[in-house]
Every structure is written in C-alpha cells, then in structure tokens.
C-alpha cells in the first residue's frame, strides 16, 4: 500500500511539473471549491454540486462530528501550505486576485475552526444549515420533483443524528443567539410538517411520513434543549474582541484597510451626510411645514434632527399595507427593470429566472426585511430569488406601522434596486458567466463581500443619479438616510465588537442620529449580534466602487461610457475590491 501511494504521489508530482503556475492555480482553485463544498452538503446542493467522489451530496447532511471537523482543519492547513509553495512569479493579475480569495477563505475557515469555534456556541448555525439542506431541494428544480423529494427524505432520515451532534457540541451561547435559534427552529418544523409535506407526491407520502416523524421529534427535542439547557449556559460573549475581530475583518473584507481606520472614516462621513441631508430637507420642510420657519431657533444637531426628522416622518406616511407589501416589492422590481432598459445602464442578463418569494421562515432571524439568494453557481439556469420577509399576522399594529414606515414607498424601491435590479441579481448573473469555470465558481461562492455589497449601494446611487423617479427629492432624502444607515452599520459593527458599545448607545445611534424607526433599529442590533465583519462591507465596498468608476472615467476621458464600465466591472465577478481598478486597465 505504501509503495502504491508513493507511485501515485510521483505521478501527481510529474503532472504538476508540466503545468504553468497559472494552470496549477486553476487546478488548485477547482479542487478547493469542490472539496470545501463537499464538507457542507447543504451548501453543495444550493451551489449546484450534487456528486463528489462517488457520494450523492443531495442525500447527506453536514457532519459536525469532531472527526469531520478535524478533517476540515487538516484539509485547510494542507491547502494553505500548498498555496504557499506555489510559484507566484508567473501569475497574471487575474490569477493573483483568485489566489487572494483562496488565501483569505482558508484563513477565515481556520480562524473559526481553531479560535472562534462557532460549532460550540452558535445554535443558529445548526438550525439554518438544516433549513437550507431541506429547503434547497424543495425549491431548486435541479432534478424531477420526485427525485428531489427522495433527497429530502434521505436527509430527514439523518436529522436525529444531526440534532444529537448539535446538542453535544453546543457548550454555551449568548441569549440572543439562542432566542433566534428557537424562532428559526420553529420555522424548520413548519417547513417539514407543512410546506414540504403539502408538496409530496402521493406515492411518496408514506416514505415521507416515516422519515419526517423522527425528524420532527428530534427538532422538537432540540427546541427543549435550547429552552431548558442552552438558555442557562448563556455566559458566552457574542463580541469577538479586538484580536479576533481585527483578523476576521481583514480576511472577510480583503479591503486593505483595518477596522479602526474604517471606523474613523465612517464617523467623519456621518457628520458630512447629515449636513447634506439638512440642505435636501429644507425645501421639502418649507412646503410641508411653512409655519415651522425652518426651526431657525435651533442650531447644530438639534436643528438637523428636527428638520430632517419632520420631513422623513412625512415621507414615511406613504407606505404599503401589511397585505400589499410583497406585491409592492414586485411592482418596484418591474419599475426598476424598465428604467435600466430605458437608460441602458448596463447589459441586462439574458436569463429571466428571478422570482420574488417570502423569506424562508428559518432565515428570518438573519433576514428580517429581505435579501437575495442567487442561482446556483454550478447551475445558473435555475432560479434566483429576491426574498421579502412578510409582516407576521401576530404583530401588534405598533410594530407593523414601524416597519412599514421604515420600508415606505421610497425605501421599498431602494431595497428592490439593491437586492435585485440592477443590484445583486444582475451582479450575480454576470458572475455566473465568468470564464474559465474554475474562476467563475470560486468568485461566485467565495467572492469578495465589499465588491458584492458595494455594488448594491453603488448601483442604487447610479439609478438616482440617472433620474430614477424623475429626480424625486423625497427619494433623494430617503437615499441619504440609507447612506446614514450604511455608515451606522459600520460604526455599530466595529464599536459593538471591539469597543464595548452598549445596546442603548447602539439604539441611540440608529434612532437619534440616523433616523431609523424603532423596529428597524431593534432588528439591526440583533443582526449585529448575530454576525461580525459583515455590516461594514456596504460602506467599504460602496466607497471603492465609486472610486474605481471615477478613476476609470478619468482614464477614458471623452470615451467613457457608464454602461461599458458597469459591464466590464461586473464581468470580473467578485474580486477583492482593491484590485478591481487594475483589472479594468
């Protein structure tokens, strides 16, 4: 056996010796993507990877056993060393962008496995992973429906063991993580017992029931574990602290800037944007409140808060109802698409695969308003989804009104632009055409967050700059409020994670300085505690996109075309944001 292994190693070495550094990196990139996905069958199905090394990933659940986690550590450490041995002298700029993505993804995985230990403290990790594992085969039409139901049945059969792993691994958790896990676990119960069950063909109903009953019992048992056991072990701090957060920030954003530096820029920009908002608000304020005389008796932040706040409150009066919220999002999507076509802001994707659907229940803790779920990177012809989170019928009118006022007529349009048209949907459709395939898949699955979120913000600004809603001053002020929210996201994340910001300080920042409704501020605070090094991506990426476009415009001079810039930049896929400009030269 040892002799055979040695011969295989020599053969692989010989093959490697005949490749250029670029070819070696391409091979390594493909190996990394497929091996990483195979560690998470739930993610593999969502990405369009169904078979790997003779295993049917669609019938498997993620394995959180210590043995498998050790295998992952060994894999990432070994891959880190293999990349370190690569001769980088012969790599192109495109190759170097891919290499940076690989190195940072490995660093992120090892940071979590070796130091953060999410599997020991994050119950929502298990709940959301399971929900995705069951929901993806139900929703994505990668195979005939009976085959996909059989895949779900196979996964359901593994749920009791999966839940046992979760209960064994979880040592402690902060209260907010446990409460979100309890809520989302109920979403999984509803998914299995109601939504999927209703779509099971009659000839598979018996097999489904035999698999679903033990799975539902296990999830109900997990609910009791969360409520009765993990709740009392609540001494884990969701704050990463300076050392861990700074490293995660560096690996996740790949921005070339440190967290403290970005925080300083955001806090300075907050002052500038508020002053600009006052200038935008004053003409609207004079029309709406002529007797208030521009509140000239006030000065500084007090005057800004009063004038801007009154105008935003009047703007917020125009909003959907609880029942029309989803349909209004669909109308906003059609309106945005028509404007992009009229102005030819970029080349719209040929596929028409976007659907507007309710956010899955098991993801509503992390997506309280909405989000975008891209078509599978390996099967881009399948569905892409703009999630809109319905307002629960159980909410009291005070909460309903708060959310609808925050996501009013204008803000719902901005959300739809960001998430769908020409935001993330268009962006990911471009990414799904990147060549070669190894590069496309790498940048689609492990692409740069600031590039992705920055495009959402930049594309929204572009729509307004080009005259969407006829340069509506109400929309402009609402977008300026959105800019404040992006700045607050950054300030929140850094200050909460490493500078001890309190809940009340966070709520004051959002409600008193950035004009957010109470419901929005509360949900954002929860999101900030559930994630880390994600909320600053919007600000970092937006600044970088605008800077890259302006530099491109200057270099092109009179030959500059906005549509050409957008198309070229999007054809790169989600590269590390600092290198985008150099790739366009």
MIGUMI-586192 format. One record per atom (N, C-alpha, C): residue in one letter; z, y, x. Coordinates in steps of 0.02 Angstrom, whole numbers, plus 50000, padded with zeros to 5 digits. Layout:
<sites>
AZYX...
</sites>
This chain:
<sites>
X500004994050042X500005000050000X500005006350043X500415006450096X500445012250139X499775013450174X499445007850195X498805008450229X498285011450182X498295009150117X497825011750068X497935019150056X498575021150050X498735028250039X498485032550097X498565029850158X498335033550216X497575034550215X497215029250194X496485029650190X496265034850138X496625034950081X496475039950030X496575046950056X497145047950092X497295054550120X496755056750169X496525052050211X496005053650259X495355055550223X495205051950168X494595053350131X494625060350100X495205062050071X495285068650042X495245074050094X495535072650153X495515077450208X494795078750230X494415073250232X493725073850254X493315077950204X493435076850139X493085080750088X493265088150095X493925089450105X494145096350111X493845099850171X493745096150225X493485099150286X492775101750277X492405098850229X491715100850218X491635106750172X492185109450146X492145114950097X492305121650130X492005126850101X492185133550122X492865135350094X493205140450121X493845142550091X493785144150017X493225147249997X493125148849927X493085142549884X492715137649908X492665131249871X493335127649867X493715127949922X494375124749922X494825128149871X494805134849867X495225138449820X495025136749748X494375136249735X494145134449668X494415127649648X494385122849695X494645116149680X495405116349668X495755120149710X496475120649702X496655124049636X496275129049617X496405132649555X496335127949495X495805124049494X495715119249439X496265114149437X496455111549495X496995106649498X497645109649473X497785115749492X498405118949472X498435119949396X497895122449367X497885123849295X497995117549256X497605112349271X497645106249231X498315102649242X498555102549302X499205099249315X499775103149282X499745109649286X500275113749254X500265112849178X499675112849149X499635111749077X499885104849057X499745099849098X499965093149082X500725092549081X501075096849118X501805096949114X502045099249045X501625102949008X501805105448942X501255103448892X501295097548863X500785095548815X500695100448757X501225103748736X501155108648682X500685114348704X500775116748765X500325122048791X499635119348803X499585113048824X498935110048838X498505109748775X498785107548719X498415107348657X498175114348638X498615119248643X498435126148625X497895128848670X497865126548732X497355128848780X496715124848776X496725119248738X496115115248732X496065109548781X496615107748815X496625101948859X496945096148821X496555091048809X496785085548766X496915079048804X496555078148859X496635072148900X496765074148972X497215070549005X497345071749076X497595065349108X497245063149158X497425057049194X497565051249145X497095050349100X497105044849051X497685045249001X497985051148996X498505052248946X498235056648890X498395054748828X498215058848771X498765063948760X498655070048786X499175075148784X499335077248712X498865076648667X498975078748597X499495074348562X499655068648589X500155064248559X500835064648594X500895069248642X501505069648682X501885076148668X502535075948681X502945081948681X503145083748752X503335089948762X503575092048828X504195087948847X504235086348910X504785082248936X505255086648976X505855087848950X506345092048983X506885087849018X506725081649033X507205077549069X507275080049140X507845078749171X507965080949239X507455078049287X507255071749274X506755068549317X506085072349314X505885074349255X505245077849250X505295084949277X505865088249266X505965094849295X505945094549372X506215089149400X506195088249473X505475087249496X505075083549456X504365082749474X504005089449474X504175093549426X503865100149424X504055104249486X504685104149505X504885107749565X504495105349626X504445098949633X504085096049690X503355098149689X503055098049630X502355100049624X502255107249645X502655111849618X502565118949633X502725120549706X503225117449733X503385118549804X502815115949849X502545110149831X501995107449870X501375111749864X501245114249804X500655118449795X500725125049831X501325127749832X501455133949870X501285132949943X501475127249970X501335125850040X500585124850052X500245121650006X499525120550014X499155127150013X499365131849970X499035138349970X499185142250034X499775141350061X499955144750123X499525142350181X499295136050178X498885133250231X498145135050224X497965138350168X497265139850156X497025145550202X496435144750230X496145149950273X495885155550228X496225161050227X496055166450181X495515171150210X495345170250273X494865174950304X494185174750270X494005168950243X493345168250213X493335169350138X493875171850109X493905172750037X493595179450016X493265179349958X492995185549930X493555189249894X493405195449872X493905199249834X494085195649770X493595192649737X493735188849677X494195182949692X494075179549748X494505173949767X495215176349779X495285182049812X495955184549828X496335186349764X495975188749714X496305190049650X496575183549620X496165178349623X496385171849597X496975169149637X496945169949703X497495167549745X498145171049728X498115177549715X498725181249696X499015178649630X498575177249582X498815174449518X499165167749530X498865163449570X499165156949584X499845157649618X499875161849669X500495162549707X501055165249663X500905170149621X501425173049579X501635168349523X501165164449496X501345159749444X501805154349472X501655152049532X502095147049565X502785150049577X502805156249601X503445159549614X503845160349550X503515162049495X503865162749431X504155156049408X503755150749414X503985144149392X504585141849433X504555142849498X505105140749541X505725145049531X505625151449518X506195155849504X506565153349442X506185151349391X506505148949330X506835142049341X506475137549373X506735130749382X507345130649428X507345134749479X507865134349531X508445139249522X508315144949488X508835150049487X509015152649416X508515153449373X508665156049306X508875150349260X508555144549266X508745138449228X508705139649152X508125141849129X508045142949057X508195136649016X508035130849044X508135124649006X508865123248992X509325126549029X510035125549018X510345130848972X509975136148957X510295141748922X509885144748865X509265142748856X508825146048807X508635141148752X509035140848698X508875136048644X508215137748610X508035144148608X507395145948576X506805143048614X506885141648678X506355138448717X506155131748686X506655127748668X506525121248639X506225121848569X506485126548530X506265127348461X505535129648459X505375134748499X504695137448498X504195132548528X504395128948581X503955123948610X503785118448559X504295116148523X504175111048472X503745113848415X503885119748393X503485122748340X502745123248360X502615125548420X501925125948444X501605119048449X501985114048470X501725107248477X501495104448410X501825106348356X501655103748290X501155108248254X501185114748267X500765119448232X500045119548259X499965119048325X499305119548355X498825114148328X499025107748325X498555102748298X498415103848224X498885106748189X498785108048117X498275113648107X498295118648151X497895124748141X497215124448176X497205121848238X496595121948279X496155115948263X495535117248245X495095111848223X494715108848283X495085106048331X494775103048390X494545095948377X494735093048321X494555086248302X494575085848226X494285080648196X494345079848123X495075079948101X495205082548042X495885083448019X496305077048020X496035071247998X496445065148002X496685063548072X496255064748122X496455063448191X497015068248212X496955074448192X497475079348210X498135077848176X498105075448114X498725073448081X499045067548117X498625062948141X498895057348180X499235059748244X498945064948274X499265067748333X499955070648315X499985074148259X500625076948237X501125071348223X500895066048191X501345060348177X501615057448243X501175056748293X501395054048357X501915058648389X501825065148382X502315069848410X502965069648370X502915069148305X503515068748263X503945062748283X503625057248300X503995051348320X504425052548382X504235057448422X504585058848485X505105064348477X505155067348418X505615072948408X506345071048419X506595065248394X507305063748407X507485063648481X507065060648523X507205060648595X507175067748623X506685071648600X506605078548622X507235082648605X507485081848545X508085085548524X508695083248564X508725076848579X509275074448621X509255077648690X508655078348718X508595081648783X508835088948778X508635092348725X508835099348717X509595099948713X509905095748672X510635096048663X511005094248727X510725089548765X511035087648828X510975093148880X510395096348883X510265101348935X510635107848923X510705109848861X510975116548846X511725116748860X511905120848910X512605121348930X512945127348898X512585132848892X512865139048863X512285143548847X512405148348802X511885153048781X512195159348753X511875165048763X512135171148731X512045170648656X512455174148619X512435173748546X511745175148518X511405180348544X510775182348516X510255176748523X510265173048578X509785167648586X509925161948537X510565160448528X510745155148481X510555156948410X510685163148390X510535165248321X509785164948308X509385167148357X508655166848349X508425159548345X508725155248386X508535148148385X508695145048317X509265146848288X509445144248221X508925146348170X508745152648172X508245155248124X507575151848133X507345151248195X506685148348208X506695140748197X507255137448208X507305130348193X507205128948119X507445133548077X507315132848005X506575133547991X506235137748029X505505138248023X505165131748039X505415128148090X505135121548107X505255116548051X505855116648023X506005112247967X505515113447909X505395119747893X504935121447839X504225119347857X504035120147920X503365118347942X503235110847931X503725106747950X503635099447943X503705097147871X504205099747837X504375097147770X503935100147715X503635105947729X503245109147676X502515110247696X502405114547746X501725116747761X501275110947784X501485107347836X501065101947860X501035096247809X501605094547780X501625089147731X501115090247675X501045096547653X500585098047599X499855096847618X499715096847683X499025095847705X498865088947730X499325084247723X499215077447748X498765073647699X498225070447723X497805066447678X498205060747647X498035058747585X498425053547550X498505047047590X497975045047626X498015038647662X498475038947723X498695044947742X499155045647799X499855047847776X499945048647711X500575051247685X501165046647703X501075040147699X501615035547715X501805035847788X501305035847831X501445036247903X501785042947921X501555048247887X501855054747900X502585054747879X502735052047821X503425051947796X503865047947843X503625042247867X504035038047912X504185041647977X503725045848000X503855049648062X504255056048048X504115059147990X504425065647975X505165065047960X505375059747926X506075059347906X506545059247967X506455054948017X506895055148076X506845061848113X506235064748115X506145071148149X506535076648113X506495076848047X506865081848009X507615080848017X507835074648018X508545073248028X508765075748097X508345074748147X508515077048215X508555084648218X508085088048185X508095095348184X508695098048145X508875094548091X509485096548055X510105095548098X510105090048136X510655088748182X510685094248236X510095096548259X510075101848309X510345108348280X510205109548216X510485115548184X511245115348187X511545109648173X512275108948176X512525109948248X512145107148295X512335108148366X512345115548384X511825119048363X511785126248378X512365130048346X512515128448284X513025132148247X513735130348270X513855123948283X514535121648294X514715120648368X514215119448410X514355118148480X514145123848526X513495125648522X513245130648569X513515137548554X513645138948490X513915145548472X514565147148508X514975142148519X515625143348551X515565143448627X514985141348653X514865141648725X514395147648738X514655153448724X514235159548723X514365164048783X514585161148838X514785165248896X514205166248946X513595164548926X513025165748970X512745172748956X512595176449008X512355183349002X511595183349000X511305186448949X510575186948946X510295191748998X510725195749029X510495200349081X510375196449146X509795197449176X509645194049238X510015197049298X510145203549296X510455206749353X509925208949404X510135213049451X509665216349496X509225211749537X509525206649569X509145202449615X508625198249578X508835194649527X508365190249491X507855194449453X508075199749420X507605203749381X507075206849426X507275209549483X506795212849528X506255207949550X506465201749564X505965196849585X505525194749528X505815193649469X505395191849411X504905197449395X505135203649398X504715209449385X504115209349433X504255208049497X503735208049548X503225202549535X503455196449520X503005190849510X502625191349444X502955193749391X502645193849325X502145199549317X502295205349347X501855211049337X501315211649390X501455209349451X500955209649505X500665216749509X501095221749503X500865228649496X500865232549561X501205229849612X501285233549674X501845238649672X502195239149616X502745243949610X503375240249591X503945242849613X504595239849597X504865242749532X505335239149502X505595240949437X505905247949436X506305249449487X506645255949488X506145261749491X505595260849528X505085265949533X504735267049466X504575261649432X504255262049366X504725265449316X505375263949321X505865267149277X505865274749285X505855277049347X505855284249360X505245287649330X504665284549338X504055287349309X504095287649233X504355282249203X504395281949130X504865287349103X505425288349135X505915293349111X505635300449119X505245301749171X504925308249178X504395309149124X503995303949112X503465304449062X503745305348992X504335302648979X504635303348913X504735310748896X504945314648944X505055321848933X504385325348920X503875323448958X503215326548951X502905325048883X502955318748862X502645316748799X502985320048740X503645320648742X504005324048687X503775331248682X503675334648737X503445341648735X502745342048705X502315337248723X501635337148694X501665335748619X502125331348599X502185329848527X502395335948487X502805340248516X503005346248481X502395350648467X501955351248516X501345355248506X500895352248452X500865345548451X500465342148399X500785342948330X501445342948328X501805342948264X501835349748232X501845355148271X501965361848243X501465363748189X500805363048199X500345364848144X500465360648081X500595354248089X500735350048031X501385352147997X501865354148037X502515356148011X502455362547971X502035367147995X501955373547958X501645372347890X501175367647887X500865366147823X501345362647775X501735357947802X502165353847759X502825357247742X503075361347789X503735364347780X503715371847798X503325375747762X503255382847781X503915386647781X504365384547739X505005388247734X505465386847793X505305381847833X505745380047888X505635384347950X505095388247950X504965393248003X504985390148073X504705384248078X504645380748143X505315379448178X505855380448142X506525379448170X506605383248236X506385389448236X506425393548297X507145395048317X507605393948272X508305394948290X508585389548335X508215384148341X508415378648385X508015378948450X508245375348499X507885375248563X507945368248594X507515367048643X507545360848682X507465354648640X507865349648657X507805343148623X507975343548549X508435348148531X508615348848460X508015351048418X507635355848444X507045358148407X506505352648405X506395349348461X505905343848462X506085338548411X506715336448412X506925331248366X506835333348293X506995339548278X506975341748208X506255342548184X505845346148222X505155347448201X504755340948200X504765337348255X504375331148259X504635326048208X505305325648203X505595320848157X505395322148084X505385328448064X505195330047995X504465328247982X504035329648030X503315328148020X503205320548019X503525316948064X503445309648065X503725306548001X504265309347975X504535306847912X504045307847855X503695313547854X503205314747802X502605309947810X502395308947872X501855304147886X502045297147863X502665295247874X502895288447858X502925287247783X502905292547742X502915291647670X502305287847645X501765288047684X501145284647664X501135277747696X501255272647657X501295265947686X501125260647634X501035254547658X500885248847615X501495247047573X501405242347529X501955239147495X502095232447530X502655229447514X502805222847541X502235217947526X501965218347466X501445213647444X500765215147475X500615221447491X499955223247516X499905223547592X500465222447626X500505223347699X499955219347735X499885212947718X499395208647751X498685210847735X498545212347673X497865214547654X497695221247687X498175225647694X498045232047727X497875230947801X498185225947833X498015224347902X497295221847907X497075217847858X496385215447858X495895221247849X496055225947804X495625231747794X495585235947858X496155236647892X496155240547955X495715237148007X495705230548008X495285226848055X494545228248042X494345228047979X493645229347961X493445236447980X493895241147968X493755248147984X493675249248059X494115246048098X494075246848171X493435243648198X493255237848172X492635234548195X492025239048181X492005241948122X491435246348105X491395252348152X491975255048172X491965260948216X491735259048286X491955253248311X491735251048378X490985250148378X490715247248325X489985246348320X489625253048317X489885257548277X489565264048268X489525267848334X490075267848372X490115271748433X489875267848494X489745261348486X489555256948541X490025257948601X490655256648589X491165257448641X491165251648690X490895246148669X490835240248712X490405235148676X490265229548709X489865224248679X490335219548640X490265219448575X490695215148536X490505207848547X490995203348546X490865196248560X490425193248506X489995188448525X489545185248475X489915180648427X490485178048448X490855173548404X491215177448350X491245174648290X491605177748234X492165172948215X492655172248258X493165167048250X493865169848240X493915176248223X494585179348215X494815178748143X495435176348134X495745175848069X496395179848068X496545183048013X497185186448003X497635181847963X498185179647992X498635174947959X499355177047967X499805174547925X500525176047934X500775173148000X501205176748034X501515174148094X501895167748078X501795162348117X502175156248103X502925157548102X503275154248057X503995155548048X504385154448112X504175149248151X504565147648211X504455152648267X504015157648257X503895162648309X504115169648287X504405170248227X504535176948201X505125180348235X505545176548269X506075179748308X505795183648366X505275181048397X504955184448454X504405189148432X504125188048371X503585192348346X503775194948277X504245199648274X504485201948209X503975206048170X503455208448203X502945212548169X502265209148170X502065206648227X501415203448232X501235202048304X500645199348314X500425197848381X499725194748379X499485192848437X498825189848441X498875183148476X498535178148447X498515171448476X497785169848490X497605169448553X496905168848573X496625161848558X495965161448554X495645154948550X495805151048613X495835144348610X495985140348669X495505141848727X495775142648786X495365144448844X494835139148858X494985132848845X494515127448858X494065125948798X494225128948741X493815128048681X493755134748645X493415139448676X493405146348649X493045146948582X492685141748561X492345142048497X492835141148439X493445138948453X493925137848399X494245144548379X494715144248333X494985150248302X495415154448348X495375161048337X495845165848366X496205169148307X496835171048317X497245173048260X497615179548273X497535184248227X497935190348226X498515188848178X499115188148207X499705186648168X499995193148139X500145193048075X500505198548043X501125195548010X501705197948028X502335194948003X502495197647934X502505193347883X502665195747815X503385198347811X503485202647762X504165205147749X504505200147703X505055197247724X505375192047683X505575194547614X505485190447563X505675192447496X506425193447489X506815190547534X507545191047530X507815197647558X507385201547592X507625207847622X507825212847568X508375216447578X508535221947533X508035227647542X507975231847492X507465237147494X507555241847553X508175242747575X508295247147632X507925244747694X507965238047707X507605235247765X506855235447755X506645233847694X505925233947679X505645240947691X505975245947664X505745252747671X505725254947744X506225252847783X506245254747854X505655251847891X505485245547877X504925242547913X504265245647891X504175246647826X503545249447801X503455256647824X503985260347831X503925267147856X503735267147930X504015262447967X503835261948038X503105259848045X502905254748007X502215252348010X501825255147950X501785261747950X501485265447895X500725265047899X500395268847857X499655268947853X499335269647921X499605274247962X499305275648027X499515270448080X500155268648079X500395264048130X500095257148121X499975254948059X499675248448049X498965248348077X498615253848074X497945254248104X497995253748181X498495257048209X498585256748282X498765249648304X499195246348266X499375239448281X498765234948280X498335235848230X497745231648223X497245232848279X497175239148299X496735240648355X496995237248418X497645237848431X497945234948492X497885227348493X498065224148439X498085216848439X497395213648431X496945217048396X496325213648377X495685217348397X495575223348372X494915226348377X494955233748396X494765235548457X494465231348510X494975229048562X495585227648539X496125225948585X496095218748609X496635215048599X496695208548632X496175203448610X495965203648547X495455198748527X494815199648567X494565205748569X493945207148607X494055205448681X494615207548706X494775206248777X494745198848793X495055194748752X495085187548766X494415184148754X494015186848709X493335184148701X492915185348763X492975191148793X492655192448858X492915187548910X493575186648912X493885182248962X493635175148955X493485173048895X493255166248883X492545165048906X492205170248931X491535169448959X491505170549034X492085171549066X492105172349139X491855165949172X491475166849226X491235161149265X491445162149338X491545156649376X491495149649357X492075147549312X492025141349287X492505138949238X493225139149265X493325137049327X494005136849355X494315143849354X493905148949370X494155155849369X494305158049297X493855156249252X493955158149182X494605155349155X494725148949167X495315145849139X495945148549171X495935149549237X496525152349272X496695159249244X496205163549239X496345170449218X496505170849143X496265166049104X496435166149033X497145163749020X497355158549057X498005155449043X498565158749082X498425160649144X498955163549187X498775170649209X498385174249168X498155180849188X498705186049191X498525191749218X498995197149231X499215200649168X499865200949156X500135203949095X499975211349088X500065215549139X499885222649132X499145223749117X498705219649146X497995220149128X497915219049053X498245213749027X498155211848957X498465217148911X499105218748921X499435223548876X499175230648888X498995232148950X498725238748965X498065239948928X497645234748923X497025235548885X497175237048812X497665233848783X497845235248714X498005242648704X498375245548749X498565252648744X497965257148761X497615255548815X497045259548835X496505259648782X496365253848752X495825253448702X496015257348639X496655257648623X496885261648566X496785269048581X496975271148640X496865278148659X496125279848657X495715275248681X494985276348681X494725277348610X494965273448563X494735274148493X494895281148467X495495283648481X495675290248458X495275295648494X495185294748560X494795299648598X494085300248571X493815294648547X493125294548523X493065296548449X493635298148416X493595301048350X493765296448292X494115291048305X494315286548250X494735290448199X494585289448135X494885293148080X494785300748087X494195302448114X493985309448119X494495313948154X494755311348209X495255315048249X495845317348206X496075312948163X496635314548119X497245316748160X497515322748146X498115324948183X498715320448167X498745317748107X499295313148090X499255306848132X498645304348141X498565298448183X498725300048256X498525305948279X498665307848348X499425308248361X499785311048313X500515311548322X500835304648318X500575300348274X500835293448270X500705289748335X500135290948365X499985287648429X500415290548485X500565296948482X501025299748532X501715296548525X501915295148463X502535291448453X502475284448483X501885281348476X501765274948507X501845275348583X501605280848612X501685281748684X502425282248702X502805285748661X503525285948674X503835279048670X503595274948624X503865268248617X503705264048679X503105264748706X502925261248767X503385263248824X503535269748828X503995272148880X504695269348868X504915269348805X505575266648789X505615259248805X505075255548793X505055248448811X505235247448884X504925251448926X505035250848999X505755252649017X505985258248990X506665260549005X507175255348981X507065252848920X507515247748893X507565241648938X506985238948956X506985232748993X507345233349060X507185238549097X507485239349163X508225240949157X508395245649113X509095247749108X509535242249077X509275238649028X509675233248999X509785227649050X509275225849087X509315220149131X509715221449195X509675227449222X510005228449287X510475234349291X510495238649240X510905244749245X511435245149191X511555239649155X512115239349109X512055243549047X511455245249026X511365249148964X511685245448906X512055249048864X512385246048806X511915245848746X512105241948696X511705241648635X511645248548604X512195252248601X512175258748568X511735263648607X511765263348673X511325267648713X510595265848701X510455259448694X509765257248681X509535259748613X509955259048562X509775261348495X509695268948493X510125272448528X510065279748531X509405281848564X509215278448617X508575279948649X508005279148600X508005273748563X507445272348518X507455276848456X508035277848427X508055281448364X508105289048373X508465291248424X508565298448433X508075301748480X507795297848526X507335300848575X506605298848563X506495293048531X505805290848522X505635289648448X506055291848402X505895292448331X505745285748297X506065280448318X505945273948287X506425272848229X506175269448178X506585267848120X507125262748141X507655262348102X508215257948119X507995250648124X507575248448077X507345241448078X506945239948141X506505244548160X506115243548221X506555243448283X507025248048287X507465248448345X507885242248352X508145239748297X508565233648299X508155227648321X507545227048294X507115221448313X506905221948387X506775227948411X506575228848481X507155227248528X507755229048509X508335227448551X508405219848556X508305216348500X508335209048503X507795206248548X507185208948541X506645206548584X506795207748657X507095213548673X507265215048743X507765210048771X508195207448727X508685202548750X508385195548754X507845194348718X507525187748719X507045187148778X506775192648801X506275192548855X506525196748913X506185196348968X506325200749025X505675201449065X505575207449093X504975209049132X504335208249092X504385209049026X503785208948984X503655215748952X504175218948927X504075225348894X503785230848939X503915230949005X503605236149047X502855235149058X502585229349039X501875228049052X501415233049018X501625235448959X501205240148921X501115246648960X501655249348983X501635255749019X501275255049086X501465250149124X501165249049190X500415247949183X500225243749136X499515242149128X499115248049101X499395251749054X499045257449024X498885262649078X499375264349117X499265269149171X498715266849218X498725260349234X498245257649282X497535257649252X497475255949188X496815256049156X496515263049156X496915267949137X496655274849136X496465277149206X496875275549255X496735277449324X496085274049348X496005267749332X495395264149353X494775267049320X494825268549256X494245271649222X494075278449251X494575282449264X494445289149291X494125288749361X494365284149401X494065283249468X493345280749462X493225276349415X492555273749404X492085279349380X492345283549334X491955289149309X491765293949366X492245295349410X492125299849466X491605296949514X491645290449526X491175287249572X490465287049542X490405286249477X489745285749445X489445292549430X489855297649423X489595304149407X489225304349342X488625307249342X488235307949280X487995301249253X488015296049294X487795289349271X488345285549235X488935288549228X489495285049197X489345283549124X489515277449104X489465275349034X490115271949016X490445274348963X491075271348942X490985264048923X490455262448886X490335255548867X490215251148928X489855253748977X489735249949039X490385248549075X490815253649080X491465252449113X491865247249076X491925247949011X492315243248972X492055236148980X491395235348974X491105228648980X491235225649050X491115229649101X491205227049169X491935225249183X492385229549161X493095228149173X493345222149134X493095221249073X493305215549033X493005209049058X492415209449089X492105203349115X492475200449174X492945204149202X493335201549257X493875196549232X494075197149169X494655193349148X495285196549175X495855193449161X496505196749175X496695196049249X496375200149290X496525200249362X497155204449374X497485203549432X498045208049449X497815215249444X498185219249408X497955225849389X497805230449449X498155229849507X497985234349562X497295233249592X496995227349582X496355225849614X495765226949568X495885228849505X495345229349458X494805234249482X495015240149505X494535245149526X494095242849583X494385239349631X493995237049689X493475231849669X493605228049615X493135222949593X492545225949555X492605232149535X492065235449497X491595239349542X491725239649606X491305243649652X490665239949668
</sites>
